[in-house]
């Protein structure tokens, strides 16, 4: 058998691996004579109390080591990457793919398109299932990873094939059935494209997928993002007030139906639809414990509830403090509402709300998470009053790094605008706590 070799870059101090004299630079060949494809096979093997492992030393020698350990105890190997494998790349040419609408000369990582079922479980990524080999499906069923987030978009075979530009994309219902029959739970997503998968197609999709309730935990509808960089791509339209109202109407209709029939609203629309439609957002309770938030579904309602709870815990303070917050144009009114509530307890806090037009991707893009450093600078250079510090939401940044989408660093923005910058969380109560901590820091 050809075993997949995994390079070990280090070992944990005091671990079984250290005791066995395994070193960085060695390689793991197999465990219990089973091939280890990735971290899930590795973790599956680590559940055993007795292991036999094959290690190839840097000099080429192969050691067969017998290990007795506690159930699920890790032996302390550290590999080159946490997945222990390369990502599965997406081969679709989806009409709505935002990555295909990115301008040139951004950092290379933003152009990478993965469609990896393992990252769906680990990071909540949405996958189409079209890039899975039978071996991948077998392994998903073996490990029973759950929940898995699936980009469905349409159950109509012709429409889904068109949207994904993949002739094998039409059998999504059969694929979902295999997963739920194995006990795997699913969150579904519909990227809604006006005139393509809305209207009757949307209603059919909702109805078709309801057969899998309760194994489908949620079905979310989000609007297609359209940047100004769509040269040689299919023409797509954004949602205006009237078309957004129609989406909200459809979602509310089916929510009422399934709440009565199955005790779940099942389908949820992105906040953006309600704001564009000038409709009232659902209440906190109507989001049913918020099965997903990554797509901007319920984020505003959840933030507002958490913010209110955080403010209620505050004592009234008359301390003076002045700062600025940048936001996407979509949430400008919401942020003003939040600041008004905050001032009930902190009346002498002055927080300037500055909406930033997204010139980088195009003015159709109005969410905060896609703002860039260049547009923030362009907007704020014209403002005379910024206060003592500028606040940026953490969802603008590359995960774990102080870098925005256009490769502008926080340091560069700070130097250009000549103001210190602090990053604030997207959880309401934590946001309040951070504001108070920043006030103390800059008093």
C-alpha positions in Angstrom: 0.0 0.0 0.0 1.2 3.5 -0.8 1.0 5.5 2.4 0.7 9.3 2.6 3.7 10.8 4.4 3.2 13.6 6.8 6.2 15.7 7.8 6.5 16.5 11.5 7.8 20.0 12.2 7.9 19.7 16.0 6.7 17.8 19.0 5.0 18.9 22.2 7.2 19.1 25.3 6.6 16.4 27.8 4.5 14.4 25.3 4.6 10.7 24.4 6.3 11.7 21.1 9.2 13.3 23.0 9.5 10.2 25.2 9.6 8.1 22.1 12.5 10.3 20.7 10.5 11.4 17.7 12.0 14.7 16.3 11.0 17.6 14.1 12.0 16.6 10.6 10.7 13.0 11.0 7.6 11.8 9.1 4.5 9.9 10.1 3.9 7.1 7.7 1.0 5.1 9.1 -1.0 4.4 12.3 -2.1 0.8 12.9 -1.1 0.1 9.3 -3.8 2.5 8.2 -3.2 5.3 5.8 -3.6 8.8 7.3 -5.2 11.1 4.7 -5.6 14.2 7.0 -6.3 15.4 10.5 -9.6 13.6 10.7 -8.0 10.2 10.1 -5.3 11.2 12.6 -7.8 12.1 15.3 -9.9 9.0 14.6 -6.7 6.9 15.2 -5.9 8.9 18.3 -9.1 7.7 19.9 -7.5 4.2 20.3 -5.7 3.3 23.6 -3.1 1.1 21.9 -1.3 2.3 18.8 1.4 1.0 16.5 2.9 3.8 14.4 5.5 4.0 11.7 7.9 6.9 11.8 10.5 7.6 9.1 13.5 9.3 10.6 15.4 12.1 8.8 18.1 9.6 7.9 15.6 7.3 6.2 15.3 4.7 8.9 11.8 3.5 9.7 10.8 3.0 13.3 7.8 0.9 14.3 6.7 2.2 17.7 4.1 0.6 20.1 2.3 3.1 22.2 -0.2 2.6 25.1 -2.0 5.7 26.1 -5.2 7.1 27.5 -8.4 7.1 25.4 -8.3 10.1 22.9 -4.9 11.3 24.3 -2.8 12.9 21.6 0.8 11.7 21.3 2.1 15.2 20.6 3.0 15.4 17.0 2.9 18.9 15.3 2.5 18.9 11.5 3.1 21.5 8.8 -0.5 22.5 8.6 -3.5 21.8 10.8 -5.4 20.0 8.1 -2.5 17.7 7.3 -3.4 17.9 3.6 -3.8 20.4 0.7 -7.2 22.0 0.3 -9.6 20.8 -2.3 -9.9 23.6 -4.9 -13.2 24.7 -6.5 -13.5 23.8 -10.2 -16.9 25.5 -10.6 -17.3 28.8 -12.6 -20.2 30.1 -10.5 -21.9 33.1 -12.1 -22.1 34.8 -8.7 -18.6 34.0 -7.4 -17.2 37.1 -5.7 -13.6 35.9 -6.0 -14.0 36.2 -9.8 -15.0 39.8 -9.3 -11.9 40.8 -7.4 -9.5 43.4 -8.9 -5.9 42.5 -9.6 -2.9 43.1 -7.3 -4.5 42.1 -4.1 -2.8 39.6 -1.8 -2.7 36.2 -3.4 -4.6 34.4 -0.7 -7.9 36.2 -1.5 -7.9 34.6 -5.0 -7.8 31.1 -3.7 -11.1 29.2 -4.1 -11.6 26.1 -2.0 -14.5 23.8 -2.0 -13.3 21.5 0.8 -15.8 19.5 2.8 -13.3 19.4 5.7 -13.1 23.2 6.0 -16.9 23.3 6.0 -16.8 21.4 9.3 -13.8 23.1 10.7 -14.4 26.8 9.7 -18.0 26.9 8.6 -17.2 27.3 4.9 -20.0 26.6 2.4 -19.4 23.9 -0.1 -21.2 22.9 -3.3 -20.5 19.1 -3.1 -19.6 19.2 -6.8 -15.8 18.9 -6.1 -16.1 15.8 -3.9 -14.8 12.5 -5.2 -16.5 9.3 -4.1 -13.5 8.8 -1.7 -14.3 12.2 -0.1 -17.9 11.3 0.3 -17.0 8.0 1.8 -14.7 9.6 4.3 -17.3 12.3 5.2 -19.8 9.5 6.0 -17.1 7.5 7.9 -16.2 10.4 10.2 -19.8 11.7 10.3 -18.7 15.3 10.5 -21.7 17.5 11.3 -23.0 20.0 10.6 -21.8 20.6 7.1 -22.7 23.9 5.3 -23.8 23.5 1.8 -24.2 26.0 -1.0 -27.5 24.9 -2.6 -28.7 28.0 -4.5 -31.5 26.0 -6.4 -32.9 22.5 -6.4 -34.1 23.0 -10.0 -31.4 20.9 -11.9 -31.2 23.2 -14.9 -30.9 26.4 -12.8 -28.3 25.0 -10.4 -26.2 23.7 -13.3 -26.4 27.2 -14.9 -25.5 29.0 -11.7 -22.5 26.8 -10.9 -21.6 26.4 -14.6 -21.1 22.7 -13.9 -23.0 20.0 -15.8 -22.7 17.7 -12.8 -24.3 20.1 -10.3 -27.9 19.1 -10.8 -28.2 16.1 -8.4 -28.0 18.2 -5.1 -31.2 16.6 -3.6 -29.7 13.1 -4.0 -26.5 14.2 -2.4 -28.2 15.8 0.5 -30.3 12.6 1.0 -27.1 10.5 1.3 -25.8 12.8 4.0 -29.0 13.1 6.1 -29.5 9.3 5.8 -26.1 9.0 7.5 -27.2 11.2 10.3 -25.2 14.3 9.2 -26.9 17.7 9.8 -26.8 20.5 7.3 -27.0 24.3 7.0 -28.1 25.3 3.5 -27.4 28.5 1.7 -29.0 30.2 -1.3 -27.1 33.1 -2.9 -30.0 34.8 -4.6 -29.5 36.2 -8.1 -32.3 38.4 -9.3 -34.2 36.9 -12.3 -32.4 33.6 -12.0 -33.1 31.7 -8.8 -35.6 34.0 -7.1 -39.4 33.9 -7.6 -40.8 30.5 -8.4 -37.4 28.9 -8.4 -36.8 30.1 -4.8 -40.1 28.8 -3.7 -39.5 25.4 -5.3 -36.1 25.3 -3.6 -37.5 26.0 -0.2 -40.3 23.4 -0.6 -38.0 20.7 -1.9 -35.5 21.1 0.9 -38.2 21.1 3.6 -38.4 17.3 3.3 -35.1 17.1 5.1 -36.3 19.0 8.2 -35.0 18.6 11.0 -31.7 17.4 9.5 -31.4 20.7 7.6 -30.9 23.0 10.6 -31.4 26.2 8.6 -31.7 27.5 5.1 -30.4 31.1 4.6 -31.0 33.4 1.7 -28.3 36.0 1.0 -28.1 38.5 -1.9 -25.5 38.2 -4.6 -22.6 40.5 -4.1 -21.8 42.5 -7.3 -18.5 44.3 -7.6 -17.5 46.7 -10.3 -15.0 44.1 -11.7 -17.3 41.9 -13.7 -15.6 42.1 -17.1 -16.4 39.1 -19.2 -18.8 37.7 -16.6 -22.5 37.0 -16.8 -24.7 40.0 -16.2 -26.2 40.1 -12.8 -28.6 42.6 -11.1 -28.6 43.7 -7.5 -31.7 43.9 -5.3 -33.5 47.2 -5.0 -36.3 48.1 -2.5 -39.1 46.4 -4.4 -37.3 43.2 -5.2 -36.0 42.9 -1.7 -39.5 43.4 -0.4 -40.6 40.4 -2.5 -37.8 38.2 -1.0 -38.8 39.2 2.5 -42.5 38.4 1.7 -41.6 34.9 0.4 -39.4 34.2 3.4 -42.0 35.3 5.9 -44.7 33.3 4.1 -42.7 30.0 4.3 -41.5 30.8 7.9 -45.2 31.0 9.0 -46.0 27.8 7.2 -43.2 25.7 8.6 -43.5 27.2 12.1 -47.1 25.9 12.2 -46.3 22.5 10.5 -42.9 21.7 12.0 -42.2 24.1 14.8 -39.3 25.8 13.0 -39.1 28.8 10.8 -36.5 26.9 8.8 -35.6 29.7 6.3 -33.9 33.0 7.2 -33.1 36.0 5.0 -29.9 38.1 5.3 -30.2 41.4 7.1 -29.5 43.2 3.9 -32.8 42.2 2.4 -34.7 43.8 5.3 -32.7 47.0 5.3 -33.0 47.5 1.5 -36.7 46.7 1.7 -37.1 49.1 4.6 -38.7 46.3 6.6 -38.5 45.6 10.3 -35.8 43.0 11.2 -37.0 39.8 12.9 -36.9 39.7 16.7 -34.1 38.0 18.6 -36.4 35.0 19.3 -37.4 34.6 15.7 -33.9 33.6 14.7 -34.2 30.4 16.7 -30.8 30.4 18.4 -29.0 31.8 15.4 -28.0 28.6 13.5 -25.7 30.6 11.2 -24.4 34.1 11.4 -21.5 34.2 8.9 -23.7 35.3 6.0 -25.0 38.4 7.8 -28.2 36.6 8.8 -29.4 38.0 12.1 -26.1 39.7 13.0 -27.8 43.1 13.5 -30.5 41.7 15.8 -28.0 39.7 17.8 -25.6 42.6 18.2 -28.4 44.9 19.3 -29.6 42.4 22.0 -26.1 41.9 23.3 -25.4 45.7 23.2 -28.6 46.4 25.2 -27.6 43.8 27.8 -24.1 45.3 28.1 -25.5 48.8 28.5 -27.9 47.7 31.1 -25.0 46.6 33.3 -23.3 50.0 33.1 -23.5 52.6 35.8 -24.3 56.1 34.6 -21.0 58.0 33.9 -20.4 61.6 32.9 -16.9 61.1 31.8 -16.0 62.8 28.5 -14.7 60.8 25.6 -14.6 61.3 21.8 -13.8 58.8 19.1 -14.9 57.7 15.6 -16.3 54.5 14.1 -16.3 53.6 10.4 -19.1 51.4 9.0 -20.5 50.2 5.7 -23.3 52.3 4.3 -25.8 49.5 4.9 -25.5 49.7 8.7 -25.1 53.5 9.2 -28.6 54.0 10.6 -28.2 51.0 12.8 -24.9 52.3 14.3 -26.5 55.6 15.1 -29.3 53.8 16.9 -26.7 51.9 18.9 -24.8 55.1 19.9 -28.0 56.8 21.0 -28.7 53.8 23.3 -25.2 53.9 24.7 -25.5 57.6 25.5 -28.4 56.9 27.9 -25.7 55.7 30.3 -22.7 57.6 28.9 -24.2 61.0 27.9 -20.8 62.7 27.4 -19.5 60.1 25.0 -19.2 61.5 21.5 -18.9 58.8 18.9 -18.8 60.0 15.3 -20.3 57.5 12.8 -18.6 57.7 9.4 -20.2 55.6 6.6 -17.6 54.6 4.0 -18.5 54.2 0.4 -16.9 51.2 -1.2 -15.1 52.7 -4.2 -12.7 49.8 -4.2 -15.2 47.0 -5.1 -18.0 49.3 -6.2 -20.8 51.2 -4.6 -23.1 48.2 -4.8 -21.1 46.7 -2.0 -22.3 48.2 1.2 -21.4 45.8 4.0 -18.8 46.7 6.7 -16.8 43.5 6.3 -15.7 44.4 2.7 -14.4 47.8 3.5 -10.8 48.6 2.5 -8.0 50.7 3.9 -7.9 52.9 0.9 -11.6 53.8 1.1 -11.4 54.4 4.8 -8.5 56.9 4.3 -10.3 58.5 1.3 -13.4 59.1 3.5 -11.8 60.1 6.8 -9.1 62.5 5.3 -12.1 64.8 4.6 -13.3 64.8 8.2 -12.1 67.5 10.5 -13.1 65.7 13.8 -12.1 62.1 14.5 -11.6 62.3 18.3 -8.9 60.5 20.2 -9.1 57.1 18.5 -10.6 55.4 15.4 -12.5 52.2 15.8 -12.5 49.4 13.2 -14.7 46.3 13.3 -12.7 43.1 13.5 -14.5 41.5 10.5 -12.7 44.0 8.2 -9.4 42.3 9.0 -7.7 39.2 7.7 -8.1 36.5 10.3 -5.6 37.0 13.1 -3.7 39.7 11.3 -4.0 43.6 11.2 -4.5 43.7 7.4 -7.5 44.7 5.4 -8.6 43.3 2.0 -6.5 45.7 -0.1 -3.4 44.9 1.9 -3.5 48.1 3.9 -2.3 47.6 7.4 -3.8 49.2 10.5 -0.4 50.8 11.0 -0.5 52.4 7.5 -4.0 53.7 8.0 -3.1 55.1 11.4 0.0 56.9 10.2 -1.9 58.3 7.2 -4.8 59.7 9.3 -2.5 60.5 12.2 -4.8 58.8 14.7 -4.5 55.6 16.8 -6.7 52.7 15.8 -8.4 50.1 17.9 -10.1 47.0 16.7 -13.6 46.3 18.2 -15.5 43.0 18.3 -18.8 42.2 16.6 -20.5 41.0 19.7 -22.6 43.7 21.3 -21.7 43.3 25.0 -18.0 42.8 24.2 -18.2 45.9 22.0 -19.4 48.0 25.0 -16.7 46.5 27.2 -14.1 47.4 24.6 -15.3 50.9 24.2 -14.9 51.5 28.0 -11.4 49.9 28.0 -10.4 52.2 25.1 -11.7 55.2 26.9 -9.5 54.3 29.9 -6.5 53.8 27.7 -6.8 57.2 25.9 -8.0 59.4 28.8 
